[in-house]
Amino acid sequence: MKRFLLPGALALTALALSACGFTPLYGTTGVTPGLAAIETVAPAGRAGYLLREQLDDVLARNVNVAPAHRLTFSVDEKRFARGVRVDNIANRYELRLKVKWSLADVRTGTEIRKGETEAAVTYDSADQPYAAIAAQNDGQERAAAEVARKIQLDLANWLAGKAPA
């Protein structure tokens, strides 16, 4: 009896999942090639550079294909002291990265989609100057990765909605 229960339960589960209408986001035709055809243009500065690098990675930019869309963005970076020691010196910081972005068609130059994405990360600040700089740089990298992932998900969702069914 136990021999038939497990295969029967697995078959019933597979049947239920196939009938629910679930389609993976990246299973939608046009999403992955659409993301790979987005060219990113970064503003000057370290945060802009890091974000462009992260976006090129998460969008899987294909440099061998002419871009269909151009993603431009502006970065507003703010740092706040959050943890203070007894001697009133900050030892914990919060870094907020606010990005306003716009996606435009390369051929026409018209804006197709725009948005605003924000990420906040915290990091410790050490007494040693090099360690404090390394911690701040790590915080910038983590914030850029989080913002890039949010933008990627927004664009993938948009591309999935306009793909033919």
Phi, psi and omega in degrees: 000316180295331180297329184266340183291312182296309178297325179294318179294319178296318179295319179294321178295316179297319179295319180294319180290326181288337182265357185278347179085010180290129175233125178299145182305314182277000174275347180286131181299132176097346183289305183296312177296327178295318178293322182290344181262020178257122177266134180256138178239120187259147171285169179292152176115161183296316181296319177296318178298313181298319180293319178298318178298315179295318179296318177300324179290309185286333177276352181055051183307125178261105184286348179275354180245137177296134182293141176266333182227155177237125180256117176246152182206160172238148184241130173243113184247127179229146180234133181234138174284127182244326179247130182236133179283177180299326180274017175066031176249132182291134176236002178217134181234153172246131179247122179249127178245114179248124185237125171258124184232158182216134178251126182235151174287133183292320183291313186264336183079003181282143178286128182259320185209149176213163180192176178225128183230143183225147175219146177230130177230158176240157177206156178274148175247120182272167178287329180285131184302316182295320179295323178294319178293318179297321179293319178295317178298319178296320177298318177298318180295318179293320178294318179297320179295320180293316179296317180300319179295320179294319178295318178301315180295321178297314181292322178295319177297317178296315179295323179294326180288333180261359178286147179294141183278000000 
